[in-house]
Amino acid sequence: MFPAFFTVALATLVGAYFIYSPQVLASCGANLTAASLSVANLKYMLQGNYFTISPDAQPFLHYWSLSVEEQFYMFFPVLLYFVYLKANRYKTIILSWLCGTSLIACIALTHIEPAWAFFLLPTRAWELLAGSILAVIGGHYSPSGNRWKVLWASLSLIGMVVIAISLFVIGETAFPGYLAVFPVLGTICCIGPNNGPIGFSERLLSWKPMVLIGRMSYSLYLWHWPVFSLVDYRFYLSSSSDRIGLKVALSLAATVACFFLVETPGRVFLNHPSRRRIAFAFLGCALLFCIPLGIIVRRTNYVNADIEDIRDGGLVFNESGKKGAMVLMGDSNGSMYAKMFKQTAYELDLRLNVISVAGEDALPQTSGHQPQLWIDSLAVVKREKPDVLVLVCDWQAKLRGDNRRLEIAVNELRQSARHLILITQPPALPELASRESMRNGSRPPFREDPVKRAWRIEANSLVKNASADNVIVIDIERLFTSDDGMVRVDDNAGNQFYDDSNHLSDIGAHIVKRQVLSAIEDRMRF
């Protein structure tokens, strides 16, 4: 299993690199690390909904299921051994009780905390426990009587029908919940009658091509989603038929190569009893390689501080910079520039502290309790006294209803920084300009939603009005809008300027880099 996983992970990272997608690479790093640690499901819970968060930019998204499976394999043998020693007569009852409890929790949490129900082992264990119960009781039952034999033989066929119906009927809403019961029951019916007469479904599934597909299914599972993601991400303007053809061809080629060149020889070699130590050593080495690799890829392509680290200065780059110090402060709109500022810091030989934190509030309140990020960030700025302080926020969200927040922040920060740079907010990407919409047929030009545009212009006006002697405002409006007011979504080579509706991609951030360098080099000679 792990040799195949390792091969797919490495090949996907290479594929993401060649299509030059920092968003995909960052996701690869996070997902690869999490999957390697078998806690991938918690990482995906923190990222957002499985079905809505840019699936074409997360080629390792499906590894959450491997995480659940591996966790079950760690806990279940210990539980089963304990039951065998203490209550072997009641093992079926105990397993059934655990299965029922997990199912009830799954149904309840699907409506309360759907992400928990989808990703966590306690709410998905019942599906694996159903197979465990079947393994315990399946070998003890043999049908007697012609009527029961006919019914028993029909179970597997009924199961296949239920699975087929589930495939076309069950959608993404309210899943898993009670809807997951149907495919699980169908699967039980398919594999349950192992002592009954051979029927149509058994003969079909025993057909050599079907057996080969089953044997290759693990490699296919590993490969299909990375291929689908990278193809959809890179060729979002291509027709559906072209993309489907490319996906099928690449998935089949990768599956066949992985199965025959990696999985099969790896299984034959590593599963031999005399080579167990080599197998465990290989696993350990692969983990030691994958986990640091994932962390490096993630941190290289998505630079974002944790709020707990701000007091210590956040993320520090080019610590030995000799020509001054620079601090990047803000929320996710600040972090979307962090990689660009990191490169700028090395180019200009500046020390850089990144204290921008996605999803947090970096501005002060006009009254009452102050956000912790503002308190800690201000302390860092006062301690570092940077030559360049860059403040970038979601101005539209942070300043609506309380315009004085920016004024207070600027007055406080400019006292401790030699120069303060504010960057205005880019146009919001219209829904029709998403990659998914363009795959479905929408095409430029795209116009920003009038309401969002009015709010953004109002917020950007407040930012531009904050310009002063040592406060420089970089207005990026013209960089991402055409002369007729349309939003620019990519360049002539198809490189996208946005990661999502509100955040620039690495390509988009580098367009802003020219103005940043100009502001630093021309007006701040140190």
BAROVO-499373 format. One record per residue (C-alpha): residue number from 1; residue in one letter; x, y negated, z. Coordinates in steps of 0.02 Angstrom, whole numbers, plus 32768, in hexadecimal, padded with zeros to 4 digits. Example, Ala and Ser with C-alpha at 12.3 -4.5 7.8 and 13.67 -1.06 7.14 Angstrom:
i/aa/x/y/z
1/A/8267/80E1/8186
2/S/82AC/8035/8165
//
This chain:
i/aa/x/y/z
1/M/8000/8000/8000
2/F/8081/7F80/8036
3/P/80F6/7F92/7F9F
4/A/8063/7F6A/7F2D
5/F/802D/7ED8/7F9B
6/F/80DE/7E95/7F9F
7/T/80ED/7E9F/7EE1
8/V/8047/7E46/7EC5
9/A/8070/7DBE/7F42
10/L/8119/7D99/7EF5
11/A/80D8/7D9E/7E43
12/T/8048/7D28/7E70
13/L/80C0/7CAC/7EBD
14/V/8126/7CAF/7E1D
15/G/8089/7C99/7DB4
16/A/8050/7C06/7E1E
17/Y/80FB/7BB6/7E0B
18/F/80FA/7BC3/7D4E
19/I/8051/7B6D/7D3E
20/Y/8096/7AE7/7DB4
21/S/8009/7AE0/7E2F
22/P/803F/7AA0/7EDB
23/Q/7F8F/7ABF/7F1C
24/V/7F98/7B75/7EE5
25/L/8048/7B88/7F2A
26/A/8015/7B3C/7FD1
27/S/7F81/7BB2/7FDB
28/C/7FF1/7C44/7FAA
29/G/8065/7C1A/8039
30/A/7FDA/7C10/80BA
31/N/7F7F/7CAA/807C
32/L/801C/7D13/8067
33/T/8057/7CEA/8117
34/A/7FAD/7D0C/8162
35/A/7F93/7DAE/8103
36/S/8041/7DE9/8136
37/L/8016/7DC7/81EB
38/S/7F6C/7E1D/81DA
39/V/7F11/7D83/8219
40/A/7EE1/7D42/816D
41/N/7E29/7D39/819A
42/L/7E4B/7CB5/8220
43/K/7EAC/7C4C/81A3
44/Y/7E1E/7C52/8126
45/M/7DA2/7C23/81AD
46/L/7E06/7B86/81CD
47/Q/7E0E/7B5F/8113
48/G/7D53/7B60/80F8
49/N/7CCB/7BC2/80A2
50/Y/7D0B/7C58/803F
51/F/7C9A/7C32/7FAC
52/T/7CAD/7B76/7F9B
53/I/7D61/7B45/7FC2
54/S/7DB8/7B40/7F19
55/P/7DC0/7BFD/7EFD
56/D/7E25/7BE4/7E5E
57/A/7EAE/7B93/7EC7
58/Q/7EBA/7C23/7F45
59/P/7EFF/7CBC/7EEC
60/F/7F14/7D1E/7F8E
61/L/7E67/7CF8/7FCF
62/H/7E30/7DAE/7FC9
63/Y/7EB7/7DE6/8042
64/W/7E46/7DBC/80D5
65/S/7DF4/7E67/80BB
66/L/7E9D/7EBD/80CA
67/S/7EB4/7E62/816E
68/V/7E0F/7EA4/81B3
69/E/7E38/7F52/8176
70/E/7EE5/7F54/81C4
71/Q/7EA3/7F13/8269
72/F/7E23/7F9F/826B
73/Y/7EAC/801F/824A
74/M/7F0D/7FDB/82DE
75/F/7E7F/7FDF/835C
76/F/7E12/8071/8323
77/P/7E8F/8101/833C
78/V/7EAE/80C8/83EE
79/L/7DF4/80C0/840F
80/L/7DD4/8169/83BF
81/Y/7E60/81BA/8422
82/F/7E1A/8174/84C5
83/V/7D6C/81B4/8498
84/Y/7DB4/825E/846A
85/L/7E06/826C/8515
86/K/7D78/8228/8581
87/A/7CD3/8241/8525
88/N/7CEC/82AD/848B
89/R/7C3B/82F4/8497
90/Y/7BF3/8246/8484
91/K/7C68/8203/83FE
92/T/7BDE/81F5/837C
93/I/7B6E/8197/83F5
94/I/7BFC/8122/8428
95/L/7C2D/80FE/8374
96/S/7B76/80E2/8345
97/W/7B61/8068/83D6
98/L/7BFC/8007/83A1
99/C/7BC0/8007/82ED
100/G/7B13/7FC8/831E
101/T/7B5A/7F41/838F
102/S/7BCE/7F04/8305
103/L/7B3F/7F02/8289
104/I/7ACF/7E9D/82FE
105/A/7B5C/7E20/831B
106/C/7B77/7E15/8260
107/I/7AC0/7DF0/823C
108/A/7AB3/7D71/82C9
109/L/7B54/7D13/82A1
110/T/7B2F/7D0C/81E7
111/H/7AAD/7C87/820D
112/I/7B0A/7C34/829E
113/E/7BC3/7C3A/826B
114/P/7BC9/7C83/81BB
115/A/7C87/7C73/81AE
116/W/7C9C/7CDA/824D
117/A/7C23/7D5E/820F
118/F/7C7D/7D6A/8169
119/F/7D33/7D6E/819F
120/L/7D41/7DBA/824D
121/L/7D5D/7E71/8277
122/P/7CD4/7E80/82FD
123/T/7C4E/7E4E/827E
124/R/7C94/7EBA/81F1
125/A/7CC8/7F53/8257
126/W/7C1C/7FA4/8243
127/E/7C3F/7FC0/818A
128/L/7CDD/8021/81B1
129/L/7C8C/8077/8247
130/A/7C01/80B6/81D5
131/G/7C83/8117/8174
132/S/7CD2/8154/8215
133/I/7C2B/8196/8254
134/L/7C0F/81EC/81AE
135/A/7CB9/8240/81BD
136/V/7C8D/827D/826C
137/I/7BE3/82C7/8243
138/G/7BF2/82E8/8188
139/G/7C4B/838E/8194
140/H/7BCD/83DB/820D
141/Y/7B33/83D4/819F
142/S/7B05/8448/8111
143/P/7A56/8440/80C7
144/S/79E8/84DA/80CA
145/G/794D/84F4/8061
146/N/7933/84C4/7FAC
147/R/78D3/8424/7FD5
148/W/795A/83E2/8046
149/K/79E2/8413/7FCA
150/V/798B/83AE/7F41
151/L/797B/8318/7FB6
152/W/7A30/8329/7FED
153/A/7A6A/8331/7F39
154/S/7A06/8295/7F12
155/L/7A56/822E/7F9C
156/S/7AF4/8206/7F3B
157/L/7A8F/81D2/7EA3
158/I/7A22/8164/7F11
159/G/7ABF/8119/7F5B
160/M/7B03/80EC/7EB0
161/V/7A5E/8099/7E82
162/V/7A5E/8035/7F25
163/I/7B12/7FFC/7F06
164/A/7AE7/7FCA/7E53
165/I/7A50/7F67/7E8C
166/S/7AB6/7F13/7F14
167/L/7B37/7EDF/7E93
168/F/7AB8/7E7A/7E32
169/V/7A3E/7E44/7EBA
170/I/7AA8/7E11/7F50
171/G/7AF1/7D61/7F42
172/E/7B65/7CF6/7FAA
173/T/7ADE/7CAB/8019
174/A/7AC0/7CF8/80C6
175/F/7B47/7D7B/80AD
176/P/7B78/7DF0/80FD
177/G/7AE4/7DF6/8176
178/Y/7A61/7E7C/8157
179/L/7A83/7E75/809C
180/A/7B28/7ED1/80B4
181/V/7AC6/7F66/80F7
182/F/7A8D/7F96/8048
183/P/7B37/7FB1/7FF4
184/V/7B77/8006/8091
185/L/7AE2/807D/8095
186/G/7AF9/809C/7FDC
187/T/7BAE/80C9/7FF8
188/I/7B81/813F/8086
189/C/7B02/8195/8018
190/C/7B85/81A9/7F8F
191/I/7C0B/81F9/7FFA
192/G/7B9D/8249/8080
193/P/7B5F/82EA/802F
194/N/7C09/833D/8026
195/N/7BC4/83EA/804D
196/G/7B2A/83DE/7FDF
197/P/7B12/8416/7F2B
198/I/7B6E/83B8/7EA3
199/G/7AFD/833C/7E49
200/F/7B0E/82BD/7DBD
201/S/7B68/823A/7E25
202/E/7BE9/82B8/7E63
203/R/7C0B/82F3/7DB1
204/L/7C18/823E/7D76
205/L/7C90/820C/7DFF
206/S/7CF6/82AB/7DE4
207/W/7D10/827F/7D2D
208/K/7DCB/8266/7D13
209/P/7DC0/81B2/7CD3
210/M/7D55/8184/7D6B
211/V/7DD0/81D9/7DDF
212/L/7E5F/8178/7D8F
213/I/7DFF/80D5/7DA6
214/G/7DE5/8101/7E5D
215/R/7E9D/8126/7E74
216/M/7ECD/8082/7E22
217/S/7E47/801C/7E7C
218/Y/7EBE/7FDF/7F04
219/S/7F37/7F96/7E85
220/L/7EA4/7F4C/7E26
221/Y/7E63/7EFF/7EC7
222/L/7F0B/7EAF/7EEB
223/W/7F20/7E69/7E3C
224/H/7E74/7E32/7E03
225/W/7E5F/7D98/7E70
226/P/7F0E/7D4E/7E56
227/V/7EF8/7D63/7D9A
228/F/7E48/7D1A/7D9C
229/S/7E81/7C86/7E07
230/L/7F19/7C58/7DA2
231/V/7EC0/7C6B/7CFB
232/D/7E2C/7C02/7D35
233/Y/7EA0/7B7E/7D7E
234/R/7F11/7B6D/7CE7
235/F/7E94/7B85/7C5A
236/Y/7DFD/7B2B/7CA2
237/L/7DDC/7AD7/7BF9
238/S/7DDB/7B7C/7B99
239/S/7D3A/7BD5/7B6B
240/S/7CEF/7C57/7BDF
241/S/7D0B/7CE3/7B62
242/D/7DC3/7CB7/7B4F
243/R/7DDE/7CB2/7C0A
244/I/7D81/7D55/7C27
245/G/7DE5/7DAC/7BA0
246/L/7E88/7D6D/7BE9
247/K/7E54/7D9C/7C9A
248/V/7E25/7E4E/7C69
249/A/7EC2/7E68/7C01
250/L/7F38/7E25/7C87
251/S/7EDF/7E7F/7D15
252/L/7EE6/7F26/7CBA
253/A/7F9B/7F11/7C87
254/A/7FD0/7EDE/7D37
255/T/7F6A/7F69/7D87
256/V/7FB2/7FF2/7D18
257/A/8064/7FB3/7D30
258/C/8050/7FA1/7DEC
259/F/7FFD/804C/7E01
260/F/807A/80B0/7D9B
261/L/8119/804F/7DBF
262/V/8101/8019/7E74
263/E/806F/8067/7ED1
264/T/807E/811D/7E98
265/P/813C/8130/7EA7
266/G/8138/80CB/7F48
267/R/80B3/813B/7F93
268/V/810C/81DB/7F5E
269/F/81B2/819F/7FA4
270/L/817C/8148/8043
271/N/80F3/81C2/807A
272/H/816B/8255/8086
273/P/817C/8286/8140
274/S/8239/8280/8138
275/R/8233/81CC/80FA
276/R/81C2/8181/817F
277/R/824F/8119/81C8
278/I/8275/80D4/811B
279/A/81BC/80AC/8103
280/F/81B2/804C/81A6
281/A/8258/7FF6/8181
282/F/8217/7FC1/80D7
283/L/8178/7F7E/8126
284/G/81DC/7F1B/81A6
285/C/8251/7ED3/8122
286/A/81BF/7EA4/80B2
287/L/8169/7E4B/8143
288/L/820A/7DF2/8170
289/F/8213/7DB8/80BB
290/C/815B/7D8D/809E
291/I/8139/7D2B/813D
292/P/81CA/7CAF/812F
293/L/81AC/7CA3/8073
294/G/80F6/7C77/8090
295/I/8123/7BF5/8113
296/I/81A7/7BA7/80A2
297/V/8134/7BA0/800B
298/R/80A6/7B58/8072
299/R/810E/7AD1/80C6
300/T/8166/7AA2/8025
301/N/80C5/7A85/7FC5
302/Y/8051/7A46/804C
303/V/80A0/79D2/80CC
304/N/8028/79AE/815A
305/A/804C/7996/8213
306/D/7FF1/79EA/82A2
307/I/7FA3/7974/8320
308/E/8000/79CD/83AD
309/D/80A7/79A0/835D
310/I/808A/78E5/8348
311/R/80CE/78B6/83F3
312/D/8173/7906/83C2
313/G/817A/78A6/831E
314/G/8118/791B/82AD
315/L/8176/7968/821A
316/V/8224/7922/8200
317/F/8280/7925/8159
318/N/832E/78EA/8128
319/E/8357/78CF/81DE
320/S/8405/7891/81B2
321/G/83C5/7808/813E
322/K/843E/7775/8146
323/K/83DD/76E9/80F1
324/G/834A/76D9/8167
325/A/82AF/772E/81AA
326/M/8202/7749/8162
327/V/8161/7786/81B3
328/L/80C7/77C8/8159
329/M/8028/77B6/81C0
330/G/7F71/77DB/81A0
331/D/7EF5/7868/8181
332/S/7EE8/78E3/80F0
333/N/7EF6/7851/8076
334/G/7FA1/7830/80C2
335/S/7FD3/78E7/80BA
336/M/7FA9/78F0/8001
337/Y/803E/787A/7FE6
338/A/80B0/78D2/8062
339/K/810E/793E/7FE5
340/M/812B/78A6/7F77
341/F/816B/783E/800A
342/K/81D9/78CE/803F
343/Q/822C/78CB/7F94
344/T/8237/780E/7F9B
345/A/828C/7815/8045
346/Y/8314/7887/8001
347/E/832A/781D/7F65
348/L/833D/777B/7FC9
349/D/839B/77CF/8059
350/L/8314/77A2/80D9
351/R/82E4/7803/8174
352/L/822C/7834/8168
353/N/81AF/785B/81F2
354/V/8109/78A0/81B3
355/I/8082/7882/8235
356/S/7FEB/788D/81C3
357/V/7F6D/7911/81FB
358/A/7EE2/7951/818A
359/G/7E34/7948/81D4
360/E/7E63/78D1/8260
361/D/7E46/7817/8281
362/A/7EE6/77B1/8278
363/L/7E97/7704/8293
364/P/7E6B/76AF/8338
365/Q/7DBA/768F/8372
366/T/7D84/75DC/8391
367/S/7D46/7610/843D
368/G/7D38/76A7/84AE
369/H/7DA0/7745/84AB
370/Q/7E2E/7744/842D
371/P/7E51/77DA/83BB
372/Q/7EE3/7841/83FA
373/L/7F37/783D/8350
374/W/7F3A/777F/8352
375/I/7F83/777C/8402
376/D/800C/77F9/83D8
377/S/8030/77AE/832D
378/L/8043/76FF/8374
379/A/80BC/7744/83F5
380/V/8125/7793/836B
381/V/8129/76F1/8306
382/K/815D/768C/839F
383/R/81E6/770A/83C5
384/E/8228/771E/8314
385/K/8217/7667/82DE
386/P/821B/769C/8226
387/D/8256/7631/8197
388/V/81C2/7670/8133
389/L/811B/76A5/817F
390/V/809A/76EA/8104
391/L/7FE5/76F2/813D
392/V/7F67/774E/80D0
393/C/7EB8/7782/8104
394/D/7E0E/77AA/80BD
395/W/7DE4/76F1/80C7
396/Q/7D34/770A/8088
397/A/7D08/777F/8117
398/K/7D71/772E/81A0
399/L/7D41/7677/8184
400/R/7C87/7684/815F
401/G/7C28/7632/81EC
402/D/7CC5/75F7/8247
403/N/7D30/758B/81D6
404/R/7D9E/7549/8263
405/R/7DF2/75F2/827D
406/L/7E6F/75D0/81F3
407/E/7E92/7521/8232
408/I/7EB9/7562/82E0
409/A/7F28/75ED/8299
410/V/7F8A/7576/8229
411/N/7FA6/74F7/82B5
412/E/7FE7/7580/8329
413/L/8053/75DD/82AA
414/R/80A7/754A/8254
415/Q/80F7/7517/82F8
416/S/8160/75B6/82FC
417/A/8180/75D1/8243
418/R/81ED/7568/81D2
419/H/8176/7583/8141
420/L/80C7/75CE/8141
421/I/8084/761A/809F
422/L/7FCA/7639/8086
423/I/7F8C/769F/7FF1
424/T/7EDB/7689/7FB2
425/Q/7E65/771A/7F97
426/P/7E5B/7768/7EE8
427/P/7DB4/777C/7E8D
428/A/7D4B/780E/7EC8
429/L/7D4A/789D/7E4D
430/P/7C98/78B9/7E09
431/E/7C4D/7965/7E23
432/L/7C48/7980/7D66
433/A/7D06/7969/7D62
434/S/7D2C/7A00/7DD0
435/R/7D85/7A93/7D7E
436/E/7CEC/7AFF/7D9A
437/S/7C7D/7A81/7D40
438/M/7CF7/7A72/7CB0
439/R/7CFF/7B2F/7CA1
440/N/7C42/7B28/7C92
441/G/7C4B/7AAA/7C04
442/S/7C57/79F9/7C49
443/R/7CDA/798B/7BF6
444/P/7D25/78DD/7C0D
445/P/7D07/784C/7C17
446/F/7CCB/784E/7CCB
447/R/7C85/77BC/7D2C
448/E/7C90/77AA/7DE9
449/D/7BED/77B3/7E49
450/P/7BAF/76FD/7E55
451/V/7B87/7707/7F0F
452/K/7C30/7754/7F3C
453/R/7C87/76D7/7ECC
454/A/7C34/7644/7F24
455/W/7C67/7687/7FCE
456/R/7D19/76A8/7F93
457/I/7D2D/75FB/7F45
458/E/7CEE/75AC/7FE6
459/A/7D69/760F/804F
460/N/7DF9/75EE/7FD7
461/S/7DD2/7533/7FDD
462/L/7DEA/7538/809A
463/V/7E90/758F/8081
464/K/7ECB/7510/7FFF
465/N/7E97/7481/8070
466/A/7F0F/74C4/80F4
467/S/7FA5/7491/8089
468/A/8020/7422/80E7
469/D/80D9/73F9/80F3
470/N/8110/74A6/8125
471/V/8070/7501/80F1
472/I/8073/7540/803D
473/V/7FD8/7587/7FEB
474/I/7FEC/75FF/7F59
475/D/7F4D/75FE/7EF3
476/I/7F3F/769F/7E8F
477/E/7E95/767B/7E3E
478/R/7EDB/7662/7D8E
479/L/7F45/76FF/7D97
480/F/7EAC/776F/7D9A
481/T/7E2B/770E/7D36
482/S/7E28/76E2/7C7E
483/D/7E01/7635/7C37
484/D/7D49/7662/7C2A
485/G/7D40/7699/7CE0
486/M/7D45/7756/7CC4
487/V/7DA4/77C5/7D3F
488/R/7E43/7811/7CFC
489/V/7E49/78C8/7D2F
490/D/7EE5/7907/7CD5
491/D/7F71/78D7/7C60
492/N/7F87/7908/7BAB
493/A/7FD7/79AD/7BDD
494/G/7F41/79E2/7C46
495/N/7F96/79C5/7CEE
496/Q/7F0F/7996/7D6B
497/F/7F17/78F8/7DD4
498/Y/7EA0/7939/7E5B
499/D/7E9D/79CE/7ECE
500/D/7DE9/79AC/7EFE
501/S/7D6D/791C/7EF6
502/N/7DC7/78B2/7F77
503/H/7E7E/78E7/7F70
504/L/7F05/78D1/7EED
505/S/7F6D/7963/7EB3
506/D/802A/7963/7EB6
507/I/8025/7922/7E02
508/G/7FB2/7894/7E37
509/A/801D/7868/7ECC
510/H/80B7/785C/7E5D
511/I/805F/77DC/7DF1
512/V/8053/776F/7E8E
513/K/810B/7790/7EB3
514/R/8143/7710/7E31
515/Q/80EB/7683/7E8D
516/V/812A/76C2/7F34
517/L/81DF/76C3/7EF8
518/S/81C8/7616/7EAE
519/A/8183/75D2/7F51
520/I/8210/761E/7FB8
521/E/82A1/75F6/7F45
522/D/826E/754A/7F08
523/R/8229/74FE/7FA7
524/M/8282/755C/8032
525/R/833D/7550/801D
526/F/8391/759F/80B3
//
